[in-house]
Amino acid sequence: MKHMDSATVQKRMQLRVTMNTVAKGLFFLSSLFGIIVLSILIIRVFSEGISWINLDFLSGKLSTQPERAGIMGAILGTLWLMVVVAPVTMFLGVGTAIYLELYAKKGKLQSFIQTNIANLAGVPSIVYGILGMTVFVRALDFSNIVLAGGLTMSLLILPIVIVASQEAIRAVPGYLSEASLGMGATKWQTIKNIILPASLPGILTGAILSLSRAIGETAPLVVIGIPALLIPFPGSIFDKFTVLPMQIYYWTLDSSLVTEYAYLAAATIVVLLMVLLLLNATAIVIRNKFQRRY
């Protein structure tokens, strides 16, 4: 190999330093641009919507008159949706993670399942809406009720919960389970009393963040035909319903005809942001409170 002289080495080092500086500058500018745009949007939403938020707005029914419209139906619909999504994703997601990490034999089948779960996490949400419409709305004839919407949203976030639960289980030190097995505990006793309690903060954090995504999704619910009309408040998982993102979507469309609907949409966005911030804060508190050092 021909030895390079010091001038050539110096020139290449200078080129790399320049490229590094340019890349840092581009990343900084792109991040700054995103932050500025997001700040402008948040400021505008709060300035237009905060004055519309009051007790009547939060507790009222939907109405064709903007000054009398409320979002209690959408709030209840969102809560009922979570009643379906939360247990389904927790039981199936955590159960699948336990099986893949602690029971499944390492091999082609386990690798195939793991690869498909990772791929499903990146599938666009509207595809899950098409799947939900095909399976739950048409094949099982559930119609557009809370149960159909909840199962569809569960499919959407299930891969995320599985991956997060797997990472939490992997983070548990191996010597804890080995000590439990060495003292005569069965495999299930070790999982129930050692592994799951130790991995609970990570599992709950991933689950809560996944639920936050489910609360903010609109595309799957649009596909399965969730309405935003003057419907009664939902009282069970078998009732028709609407949710906060759907209400925002329809009010945004209607704002081209009636200007006041834009303010209603902004007020609903503020409420939705508060719910999402509360969930994210809860995830942080749970992680910090129950996290253990080993």
Phi and psi restraints in degrees (value plus and minus 20) as a CYANA .aco file:
   2 LYS   PHI     -92.6   -52.6
   2 LYS   PSI     111.3   151.3
   3 HIS   PHI     -96.3   -56.3
   3 HIS   PSI     109.4   149.4
   4 MET   PHI    -104.0   -64.0
   4 MET   PSI     122.0   162.0
   5 ASP   PHI     -96.6   -56.6
   5 ASP   PSI     147.2   187.2
   6 SER   PHI     -83.6   -43.6
   6 SER   PSI     -50.2   -10.2
   7 ALA   PHI     -86.9   -46.9
   7 ALA   PSI     -61.1   -21.1
   8 THR   PHI     -85.6   -45.6
   8 THR   PSI     -63.9   -23.9
   9 VAL   PHI     -80.3   -40.3
   9 VAL   PSI     -63.4   -23.4
  10 GLN   PHI     -83.5   -43.5
  10 GLN   PSI     -58.2   -18.2
  11 LYS   PHI     -86.9   -46.9
  11 LYS   PSI     -61.7   -21.7
  12 ARG   PHI     -87.4   -47.4
  12 ARG   PSI     -60.4   -20.4
  13 MET   PHI     -82.8   -42.8
  13 MET   PSI     -59.9   -19.9
  14 GLN   PHI     -85.2   -45.2
  14 GLN   PSI     -58.1   -18.1
  15 LEU   PHI     -84.3   -44.3
  15 LEU   PSI     -62.2   -22.2
  16 ARG   PHI     -85.8   -45.8
  16 ARG   PSI     -59.7   -19.7
  17 VAL   PHI     -83.3   -43.3
  17 VAL   PSI     -61.3   -21.3
  18 THR   PHI     -83.8   -43.8
  18 THR   PSI     -65.9   -25.9
  19 MET   PHI     -82.8   -42.8
  19 MET   PSI     -57.8   -17.8
  20 ASN   PHI     -84.2   -44.2
  20 ASN   PSI     -61.9   -21.9
  21 THR   PHI     -84.9   -44.9
  21 THR   PSI     -62.5   -22.5
  22 VAL   PHI     -83.9   -43.9
  22 VAL   PSI     -64.0   -24.0
  23 ALA   PHI     -82.6   -42.6
  23 ALA   PSI     -63.3   -23.3
  24 LYS   PHI     -80.9   -40.9
  24 LYS   PSI     -61.4   -21.4
  25 GLY   PHI     -83.9   -43.9
  25 GLY   PSI     -62.2   -22.2
  26 LEU   PHI     -85.0   -45.0
  26 LEU   PSI     -64.2   -24.2
  27 PHE   PHI     -83.5   -43.5
  27 PHE   PSI     -59.4   -19.4
  28 PHE   PHI     -85.2   -45.2
  28 PHE   PSI     -63.9   -23.9
  29 LEU   PHI     -86.1   -46.1
  29 LEU   PSI     -61.1   -21.1
  30 SER   PHI     -85.8   -45.8
  30 SER   PSI     -60.9   -20.9
  31 SER   PHI     -85.0   -45.0
  31 SER   PSI     -61.8   -21.8
  32 LEU   PHI     -83.3   -43.3
  32 LEU   PSI     -60.8   -20.8
  33 PHE   PHI     -81.2   -41.2
  33 PHE   PSI     -66.1   -26.1
  34 GLY   PHI     -82.1   -42.1
  34 GLY   PSI     -61.5   -21.5
  35 ILE   PHI     -85.3   -45.3
  35 ILE   PSI     -61.6   -21.6
  36 ILE   PHI     -83.6   -43.6
  36 ILE   PSI     -67.1   -27.1
  37 VAL   PHI     -81.9   -41.9
  37 VAL   PSI     -64.6   -24.6
  38 LEU   PHI     -83.0   -43.0
  38 LEU   PSI     -60.5   -20.5
  39 SER   PHI     -84.1   -44.1
  39 SER   PSI     -61.5   -21.5
  40 ILE   PHI     -82.5   -42.5
  40 ILE   PSI     -63.3   -23.3
  41 LEU   PHI     -83.3   -43.3
  41 LEU   PSI     -65.1   -25.1
  42 ILE   PHI     -84.6   -44.6
  42 ILE   PSI     -63.5   -23.5
  43 ILE   PHI     -81.8   -41.8
  43 ILE   PSI     -62.6   -22.6
  44 ARG   PHI     -86.7   -46.7
  44 ARG   PSI     -62.6   -22.6
  45 VAL   PHI     -82.0   -42.0
  45 VAL   PSI     -65.3   -25.3
  46 PHE   PHI     -86.7   -46.7
  46 PHE   PSI     -60.0   -20.0
  47 SER   PHI     -86.7   -46.7
  47 SER   PSI     -53.8   -13.8
  48 GLU   PHI    -106.7   -66.7
  48 GLU   PSI     -47.7    -7.7
  49 GLY   PHI    -124.9   -84.9
  49 GLY   PSI     -43.2    -3.2
  50 ILE   PHI     -84.0   -44.0
  50 ILE   PSI     -52.1   -12.1
  51 SER   PHI     -93.3   -53.3
  51 SER   PSI     -35.8     4.2
  52 TRP   PHI    -110.1   -70.1
  52 TRP   PSI     -30.3     9.7
  53 ILE   PHI    -104.8   -64.8
  53 ILE   PSI      97.1   137.1
  54 ASN   PHI    -171.6  -131.6
  54 ASN   PSI    -197.8  -157.8
  55 LEU   PHI     -83.3   -43.3
  55 LEU   PSI     -59.0   -19.0
  56 ASP   PHI     -84.9   -44.9
  56 ASP   PSI     -58.2   -18.2
  57 PHE   PHI     -87.2   -47.2
  57 PHE   PSI     -60.7   -20.7
  58 LEU   PHI     -95.6   -55.6
  58 LEU   PSI     -47.8    -7.8
  59 SER   PHI    -128.4   -88.4
  59 SER   PSI     -24.0    16.0
  60 GLY   PHI    -105.6   -65.6
  60 GLY   PSI     147.0   187.0
  61 LYS   PHI    -109.0   -69.0
  61 LYS   PSI     147.0   187.0
  62 LEU   PHI     -86.8   -46.8
  62 LEU   PSI     127.0   167.0
  63 SER   PHI    -168.7  -128.7
  63 SER   PSI     131.6   171.6
  64 THR   PHI     -95.6   -55.6
  64 THR   PSI     -32.2     7.8
  65 GLN   PHI    -118.8   -78.8
  65 GLN   PSI      94.3   134.3
  66 PRO   PHI     -74.3   -34.3
  66 PRO   PSI     -59.0   -19.0
  67 GLU   PHI     -90.4   -50.4
  67 GLU   PSI     -32.8     7.2
  68 ARG   PHI    -131.8   -91.8
  68 ARG   PSI     -20.4    19.6
  69 ALA   PHI     -94.9   -54.9
  69 ALA   PSI     124.9   164.9
  70 GLY   PHI    -155.4  -115.4
  70 GLY   PSI     152.2   192.2
  71 ILE   PHI    -142.3  -102.3
  71 ILE   PSI      -2.7    37.3
  72 MET   PHI     -80.6   -40.6
  72 MET   PSI     -58.1   -18.1
  73 GLY   PHI     -81.5   -41.5
  73 GLY   PSI     -61.2   -21.2
  74 ALA   PHI     -88.9   -48.9
  74 ALA   PSI     -56.7   -16.7
  75 ILE   PHI     -85.1   -45.1
  75 ILE   PSI     -66.1   -26.1
  76 LEU   PHI     -84.4   -44.4
  76 LEU   PSI     -59.2   -19.2
  77 GLY   PHI     -82.0   -42.0
  77 GLY   PSI     -59.9   -19.9
  78 THR   PHI     -84.5   -44.5
  78 THR   PSI     -62.1   -22.1
  79 LEU   PHI     -84.5   -44.5
  79 LEU   PSI     -63.7   -23.7
  80 TRP   PHI     -85.2   -45.2
  80 TRP   PSI     -55.6   -15.6
  81 LEU   PHI     -81.3   -41.3
  81 LEU   PSI     -61.7   -21.7
  82 MET   PHI     -88.8   -48.8
  82 MET   PSI     -47.2    -7.2
  83 VAL   PHI     -81.4   -41.4
  83 VAL   PSI     -52.7   -12.7
  84 VAL   PHI    -104.9   -64.9
  84 VAL   PSI     -65.8   -25.8
  85 VAL   PHI     -87.2   -47.2
  85 VAL   PSI     -65.6   -25.6
  86 ALA   PHI     -79.5   -39.5
  86 ALA   PSI     -75.0   -35.0
  87 PRO   PHI     -87.0   -47.0
  87 PRO   PSI     -56.6   -16.6
  88 VAL   PHI     -83.3   -43.3
  88 VAL   PSI     -68.1   -28.1
  89 THR   PHI     -90.4   -50.4
  89 THR   PSI     -55.9   -15.9
  90 MET   PHI     -87.3   -47.3
  90 MET   PSI     -68.9   -28.9
  91 PHE   PHI     -87.1   -47.1
  91 PHE   PSI     -70.0   -30.0
  92 LEU   PHI     -90.7   -50.7
  92 LEU   PSI     -62.1   -22.1
  93 GLY   PHI     -85.8   -45.8
  93 GLY   PSI     -70.9   -30.9
  94 VAL   PHI     -87.7   -47.7
  94 VAL   PSI     -59.5   -19.5
  95 GLY   PHI     -82.1   -42.1
  95 GLY   PSI     -62.8   -22.8
  96 THR   PHI     -84.6   -44.6
  96 THR   PSI     -61.2   -21.2
  97 ALA   PHI     -83.5   -43.5
  97 ALA   PSI     -61.4   -21.4
  98 ILE   PHI     -82.6   -42.6
  98 ILE   PSI     -63.5   -23.5
  99 TYR   PHI     -83.2   -43.2
  99 TYR   PSI     -67.3   -27.3
 100 LEU   PHI     -86.8   -46.8
 100 LEU   PSI     -55.7   -15.7
 101 GLU   PHI    -107.2   -67.2
 101 GLU   PSI     -53.5   -13.5
 102 LEU   PHI    -137.8   -97.8
 102 LEU   PSI     -34.7     5.3
 103 TYR   PHI    -140.6  -100.6
 103 TYR   PSI     -59.8   -19.8
 104 ALA   PHI     -86.5   -46.5
 104 ALA   PSI     117.6   157.6
 105 LYS   PHI     -94.4   -54.4
 105 LYS   PSI     118.0   158.0
 106 LYS   PHI     -88.2   -48.2
 106 LYS   PSI     103.6   143.6
 107 GLY   PHI     158.3   198.3
 107 GLY   PSI    -183.7  -143.7
 108 LYS   PHI     -86.8   -46.8
 108 LYS   PSI     -59.3   -19.3
 109 LEU   PHI     -85.1   -45.1
 109 LEU   PSI     -66.0   -26.0
 110 GLN   PHI     -83.6   -43.6
 110 GLN   PSI     -60.3   -20.3
 111 SER   PHI     -86.3   -46.3
 111 SER   PSI     -57.9   -17.9
 112 PHE   PHI     -84.5   -44.5
 112 PHE   PSI     -66.0   -26.0
 113 ILE   PHI     -83.0   -43.0
 113 ILE   PSI     -64.0   -24.0
 114 GLN   PHI     -82.4   -42.4
 114 GLN   PSI     -61.6   -21.6
 115 THR   PHI     -84.4   -44.4
 115 THR   PSI     -61.8   -21.8
 116 ASN   PHI     -88.9   -48.9
 116 ASN   PSI     -56.0   -16.0
 117 ILE   PHI     -83.4   -43.4
 117 ILE   PSI     -63.3   -23.3
 118 ALA   PHI     -83.1   -43.1
 118 ALA   PSI     -57.9   -17.9
 119 ASN   PHI     -89.3   -49.3
 119 ASN   PSI     -57.9   -17.9
 120 LEU   PHI     -84.2   -44.2
 120 LEU   PSI     -48.9    -8.9
 121 ALA   PHI     -85.0   -45.0
 121 ALA   PSI     -41.0    -1.0
 122 GLY   PHI    -123.5   -83.5
 122 GLY   PSI     -14.9    25.1
 123 VAL   PHI     -93.1   -53.1
 123 VAL   PSI     116.0   156.0
 124 PRO   PHI     -77.6   -37.6
 124 PRO   PSI     125.3   165.3
 125 SER   PHI     -83.8   -43.8
 125 SER   PSI     -48.8    -8.8
 126 ILE   PHI     -86.7   -46.7
 126 ILE   PSI     -46.9    -6.9
 127 VAL   PHI     -84.2   -44.2
 127 VAL   PSI     -59.6   -19.6
 128 TYR   PHI     -85.6   -45.6
 128 TYR   PSI     -53.1   -13.1
 129 GLY   PHI     -84.3   -44.3
 129 GLY   PSI     -61.4   -21.4
 130 ILE   PHI     -83.6   -43.6
 130 ILE   PSI     -61.9   -21.9
 131 LEU   PHI     -82.9   -42.9
 131 LEU   PSI     -63.9   -23.9
 132 GLY   PHI     -83.4   -43.4
 132 GLY   PSI     -60.2   -20.2
 133 MET   PHI     -84.3   -44.3
 133 MET   PSI     -61.1   -21.1
 134 THR   PHI     -88.4   -48.4
 134 THR   PSI     -64.9   -24.9
 135 VAL   PHI    -106.1   -66.1
 135 VAL   PSI     -75.5   -35.5
 136 PHE   PHI    -104.2   -64.2
 136 PHE   PSI     -60.9   -20.9
 137 VAL   PHI     -99.5   -59.5
 137 VAL   PSI     -64.1   -24.1
 138 ARG   PHI    -117.5   -77.5
 138 ARG   PSI     -74.7   -34.7
 139 ALA   PHI     -84.5   -44.5
 139 ALA   PSI     -67.9   -27.9
 140 LEU   PHI    -110.0   -70.0
 140 LEU   PSI     -26.2    13.8
 141 ASP   PHI      37.5    77.5
 141 ASP   PSI      22.5    62.5
 142 PHE   PHI     -98.9   -58.9
 142 PHE   PSI     -39.0     1.0
 143 SER   PHI      43.6    83.6
 143 SER   PSI    -190.0  -150.0
 144 ASN   PHI    -112.0   -72.0
 144 ASN   PSI      44.7    84.7
 145 ILE   PHI    -122.6   -82.6
 145 ILE   PSI     155.9   195.9
 146 VAL   PHI     -78.5   -38.5
 146 VAL   PSI     -61.1   -21.1
 147 LEU   PHI     -80.7   -40.7
 147 LEU   PSI     -64.8   -24.8
 148 ALA   PHI     -84.9   -44.9
 148 ALA   PSI     -63.6   -23.6
 149 GLY   PHI     -85.0   -45.0
 149 GLY   PSI     -60.9   -20.9
 150 GLY   PHI     -84.9   -44.9
 150 GLY   PSI     -62.5   -22.5
 151 LEU   PHI     -86.7   -46.7
 151 LEU   PSI     -56.9   -16.9
 152 THR   PHI     -84.4   -44.4
 152 THR   PSI     -65.7   -25.7
 153 MET   PHI     -88.1   -48.1
 153 MET   PSI     -49.3    -9.3
 154 SER   PHI     -84.1   -44.1
 154 SER   PSI     -61.3   -21.3
 155 LEU   PHI     -80.9   -40.9
 155 LEU   PSI     -55.9   -15.9
 156 LEU   PHI     -84.5   -44.5
 156 LEU   PSI     -64.9   -24.9
 157 ILE   PHI    -119.1   -79.1
 157 ILE   PSI     -25.8    14.2
 158 LEU   PHI     -78.0   -38.0
 158 LEU   PSI     -65.3   -25.3
 159 PRO   PHI     -80.5   -40.5
 159 PRO   PSI     -54.8   -14.8
 160 ILE   PHI     -87.3   -47.3
 160 ILE   PSI     -62.1   -22.1
 161 VAL   PHI     -85.1   -45.1
 161 VAL   PSI     -60.5   -20.5
 162 ILE   PHI     -81.8   -41.8
 162 ILE   PSI     -68.5   -28.5
 163 VAL   PHI     -83.5   -43.5
 163 VAL   PSI     -64.2   -24.2
 164 ALA   PHI     -83.3   -43.3
 164 ALA   PSI     -59.3   -19.3
 165 SER   PHI     -88.3   -48.3
 165 SER   PSI     -58.6   -18.6
 166 GLN   PHI     -81.7   -41.7
 166 GLN   PSI     -63.9   -23.9
 167 GLU   PHI     -83.9   -43.9
 167 GLU   PSI     -57.7   -17.7
 168 ALA   PHI     -87.0   -47.0
 168 ALA   PSI     -59.3   -19.3
 169 ILE   PHI     -88.2   -48.2
 169 ILE   PSI     -59.6   -19.6
 170 ARG   PHI     -84.9   -44.9
 170 ARG   PSI     -48.2    -8.2
 171 ALA   PHI     -94.7   -54.7
 171 ALA   PSI     -32.8     7.2
 172 VAL   PHI     -93.0   -53.0
 172 VAL   PSI     106.1   146.1
 173 PRO   PHI     -76.9   -36.9
 173 PRO   PSI     116.5   156.5
 174 GLY   PHI     -84.1   -44.1
 174 GLY   PSI     -48.7    -8.7
 175 TYR   PHI     -89.1   -49.1
 175 TYR   PSI     -40.0     0.0
 176 LEU   PHI     -87.9   -47.9
 176 LEU   PSI     -67.9   -27.9
 177 SER   PHI     -88.7   -48.7
 177 SER   PSI     -56.5   -16.5
 178 GLU   PHI     -83.4   -43.4
 178 GLU   PSI     -60.0   -20.0
 179 ALA   PHI     -85.1   -45.1
 179 ALA   PSI     -59.6   -19.6
 180 SER   PHI     -84.8   -44.8
 180 SER   PSI     -65.3   -25.3
 181 LEU   PHI     -85.9   -45.9
 181 LEU   PSI     -56.2   -16.2
 182 GLY   PHI     -86.6   -46.6
 182 GLY   PSI     -45.0    -5.0
 183 MET   PHI    -108.4   -68.4
 183 MET   PSI     -15.7    24.3
 184 GLY   PHI      81.8   121.8
 184 GLY   PSI     -18.0    22.0
 185 ALA   PHI     -91.8   -51.8
 185 ALA   PSI     128.4   168.4
 186 THR   PHI     -96.0   -56.0
 186 THR   PSI     150.5   190.5
 187 LYS   PHI     -83.4   -43.4
 187 LYS   PSI     -63.4   -23.4
 188 TRP   PHI     -86.6   -46.6
 188 TRP   PSI     -59.0   -19.0
 189 GLN   PHI     -81.9   -41.9
 189 GLN   PSI     -59.0   -19.0
 190 THR   PHI     -84.5   -44.5
 190 THR   PSI     -61.7   -21.7
 191 ILE   PHI     -85.4   -45.4
 191 ILE   PSI     -66.0   -26.0
 192 LYS   PHI     -90.0   -50.0
 192 LYS   PSI     -60.4   -20.4
 193 ASN   PHI    -118.6   -78.6
 193 ASN   PSI     -38.9     1.1
 194 ILE   PHI    -137.8   -97.8
 194 ILE   PSI     -77.9   -37.9
 195 ILE   PHI     -90.9   -50.9
 195 ILE   PSI     -69.7   -29.7
 196 LEU   PHI     -83.5   -43.5
 196 LEU   PSI     -66.7   -26.7
 197 PRO   PHI     -80.1   -40.1
 197 PRO   PSI     -57.5   -17.5
 198 ALA   PHI     -90.9   -50.9
 198 ALA   PSI     -51.8   -11.8
 199 SER   PHI    -114.4   -74.4
 199 SER   PSI     -21.5    18.5
 200 LEU   PHI     -77.6   -37.6
 200 LEU   PSI     -63.2   -23.2
 201 PRO   PHI     -77.7   -37.7
 201 PRO   PSI     -64.8   -24.8
 202 GLY   PHI     -86.3   -46.3
 202 GLY   PSI     -59.5   -19.5
 203 ILE   PHI     -84.2   -44.2
 203 ILE   PSI     -67.3   -27.3
 204 LEU   PHI     -85.4   -45.4
 204 LEU   PSI     -58.6   -18.6
 205 THR   PHI     -81.9   -41.9
 205 THR   PSI     -67.5   -27.5
 206 GLY   PHI     -83.0   -43.0
 206 GLY   PSI     -59.4   -19.4
 207 ALA   PHI     -86.9   -46.9
 207 ALA   PSI     -63.1   -23.1
 208 ILE   PHI     -86.1   -46.1
 208 ILE   PSI     -62.1   -22.1
 209 LEU   PHI     -85.0   -45.0
 209 LEU   PSI     -54.5   -14.5
 210 SER   PHI     -87.7   -47.7
 210 SER   PSI     -60.2   -20.2
 211 LEU   PHI     -83.3   -43.3
 211 LEU   PSI     -54.4   -14.4
 212 SER   PHI     -81.3   -41.3
 212 SER   PSI     -59.7   -19.7
 213 ARG   PHI     -85.9   -45.9
 213 ARG   PSI     -61.8   -21.8
 214 ALA   PHI     -82.1   -42.1
 214 ALA   PSI     -58.9   -18.9
 215 ILE   PHI     -84.2   -44.2
 215 ILE   PSI     -54.2   -14.2
 216 GLY   PHI    -110.9   -70.9
 216 GLY   PSI     -21.4    18.6
 217 GLU   PHI    -101.4   -61.4
 217 GLU   PSI     124.0   164.0
 218 THR   PHI    -143.6  -103.6
 218 THR   PSI     -60.7   -20.7
 219 ALA   PHI     -74.6   -34.6
 219 ALA   PSI     -68.2   -28.2
 220 PRO   PHI     -80.9   -40.9
 220 PRO   PSI     -56.5   -16.5
 221 LEU   PHI     -92.9   -52.9
 221 LEU   PSI     -52.8   -12.8
 222 VAL   PHI     -83.4   -43.4
 222 VAL   PSI     -61.3   -21.3
 223 VAL   PHI     -85.6   -45.6
 223 VAL   PSI     -61.1   -21.1
 224 ILE   PHI    -103.0   -63.0
 224 ILE   PSI     -19.4    20.6
 225 GLY   PHI      65.9   105.9
 225 GLY   PSI      14.3    54.3
 226 ILE   PHI     -90.0   -50.0
 226 ILE   PSI     107.7   147.7
 227 PRO   PHI    -104.9   -64.9
 227 PRO   PSI     147.1   187.1
 228 ALA   PHI    -154.6  -114.6
 228 ALA   PSI      26.7    66.7
 229 LEU   PHI    -123.7   -83.7
 229 LEU   PSI    -192.7  -152.7
 230 LEU   PHI    -100.3   -60.3
 230 LEU   PSI      63.7   103.7
 231 ILE   PHI    -132.6   -92.6
 231 ILE   PSI     135.9   175.9
 232 PRO   PHI     -85.6   -45.6
 232 PRO   PSI     141.1   181.1
 233 PHE   PHI     -83.4   -43.4
 233 PHE   PSI     115.9   155.9
 234 PRO   PHI     -89.8   -49.8
 234 PRO   PSI     119.3   159.3
 235 GLY   PHI    -140.0  -100.0
 235 GLY   PSI     -24.1    15.9
 236 SER   PHI    -179.8  -139.8
 236 SER   PSI     156.7   196.7
 237 ILE   PHI     -96.4   -56.4
 237 ILE   PSI     -21.5    18.5
 238 PHE   PHI    -125.2   -85.2
 238 PHE   PSI      -9.7    30.3
 239 ASP   PHI    -118.8   -78.8
 239 ASP   PSI     136.2   176.2
 240 LYS   PHI     -90.6   -50.6
 240 LYS   PSI     134.7   174.7
 241 PHE   PHI    -176.6  -136.6
 241 PHE   PSI     149.1   189.1
 242 THR   PHI    -157.1  -117.1
 242 THR   PSI     146.5   186.5
 243 VAL   PHI    -150.9  -110.9
 243 VAL   PSI     149.1   189.1
 244 LEU   PHI     -78.8   -38.8
 244 LEU   PSI     -67.0   -27.0
 245 PRO   PHI     -81.7   -41.7
 245 PRO   PSI     -56.7   -16.7
 246 MET   PHI     -85.3   -45.3
 246 MET   PSI     -60.5   -20.5
 247 GLN   PHI     -84.4   -44.4
 247 GLN   PSI     -60.4   -20.4
 248 ILE   PHI     -80.9   -40.9
 248 ILE   PSI     -63.2   -23.2
 249 TYR   PHI     -80.6   -40.6
 249 TYR   PSI     -69.9   -29.9
 250 TYR   PHI     -90.9   -50.9
 250 TYR   PSI     -58.5   -18.5
 251 TRP   PHI     -86.8   -46.8
 251 TRP   PSI     -52.9   -12.9
 252 THR   PHI     -85.4   -45.4
 252 THR   PSI     -60.7   -20.7
 253 LEU   PHI     -84.1   -44.1
 253 LEU   PSI     -62.3   -22.3
 254 ASP   PHI     -92.4   -52.4
 254 ASP   PSI     -35.8     4.2
 255 SER   PHI     -85.6   -45.6
 255 SER   PSI     -39.1     0.9
 256 SER   PHI     -91.0   -51.0
 256 SER   PSI     -40.7    -0.7
 257 LEU   PHI    -120.1   -80.1
 257 LEU   PSI     -61.3   -21.3
 258 VAL   PHI    -145.8  -105.8
 258 VAL   PSI      97.2   137.2
 259 THR   PHI     -81.6   -41.6
 259 THR   PSI     -53.5   -13.5
 260 GLU   PHI     -82.4   -42.4
 260 GLU   PSI     -45.6    -5.6
 261 TYR   PHI     -84.1   -44.1
 261 TYR   PSI     -47.1    -7.1
 262 ALA   PHI     -84.6   -44.6
 262 ALA   PSI     -57.9   -17.9
 263 TYR   PHI     -90.2   -50.2
 263 TYR   PSI     -57.4   -17.4
 264 LEU   PHI     -83.7   -43.7
 264 LEU   PSI     -61.6   -21.6
 265 ALA   PHI     -82.9   -42.9
 265 ALA   PSI     -61.4   -21.4
 266 ALA   PHI     -84.0   -44.0
 266 ALA   PSI     -61.4   -21.4
 267 ALA   PHI     -84.0   -44.0
 267 ALA   PSI     -59.8   -19.8
 268 THR   PHI     -87.2   -47.2
 268 THR   PSI     -56.5   -16.5
 269 ILE   PHI     -81.5   -41.5
 269 ILE   PSI     -61.0   -21.0
 270 VAL   PHI     -80.7   -40.7
 270 VAL   PSI     -64.9   -24.9
 271 VAL   PHI     -82.4   -42.4
 271 VAL   PSI     -63.8   -23.8
 272 LEU   PHI     -83.7   -43.7
 272 LEU   PSI     -59.9   -19.9
 273 LEU   PHI     -83.5   -43.5
 273 LEU   PSI     -59.0   -19.0
 274 MET   PHI     -84.3   -44.3
 274 MET   PSI     -60.4   -20.4
 275 VAL   PHI     -83.6   -43.6
 275 VAL   PSI     -64.2   -24.2
 276 LEU   PHI     -86.4   -46.4
 276 LEU   PSI     -60.7   -20.7
 277 LEU   PHI     -83.4   -43.4
 277 LEU   PSI     -58.0   -18.0
 278 LEU   PHI     -84.4   -44.4
 278 LEU   PSI     -62.4   -22.4
 279 LEU   PHI     -85.7   -45.7
 279 LEU   PSI     -62.5   -22.5
 280 ASN   PHI     -85.3   -45.3
 280 ASN   PSI     -59.2   -19.2
 281 ALA   PHI     -85.0   -45.0
 281 ALA   PSI     -58.4   -18.4
 282 THR   PHI     -81.7   -41.7
 282 THR   PSI     -61.3   -21.3
 283 ALA   PHI     -82.1   -42.1
 283 ALA   PSI     -60.4   -20.4
 284 ILE   PHI     -86.8   -46.8
 284 ILE   PSI     -62.6   -22.6
 285 VAL   PHI     -83.1   -43.1
 285 VAL   PSI     -64.2   -24.2
 286 ILE   PHI     -82.1   -42.1
 286 ILE   PSI     -63.1   -23.1
 287 ARG   PHI     -84.0   -44.0
 287 ARG   PSI     -62.5   -22.5
 288 ASN   PHI     -94.3   -54.3
 288 ASN   PSI     -52.7   -12.7
 289 LYS   PHI     -96.0   -56.0
 289 LYS   PSI     -60.6   -20.6
 290 PHE   PHI    -122.9   -82.9
 290 PHE   PSI     -20.3    19.7
 291 GLN   PHI     -91.0   -51.0
 291 GLN   PSI     113.8   153.8
 292 ARG   PHI    -135.4   -95.4
 292 ARG   PSI     133.7   173.7
 293 ARG   PHI    -125.0   -85.0
 293 ARG   PSI     108.1   148.1
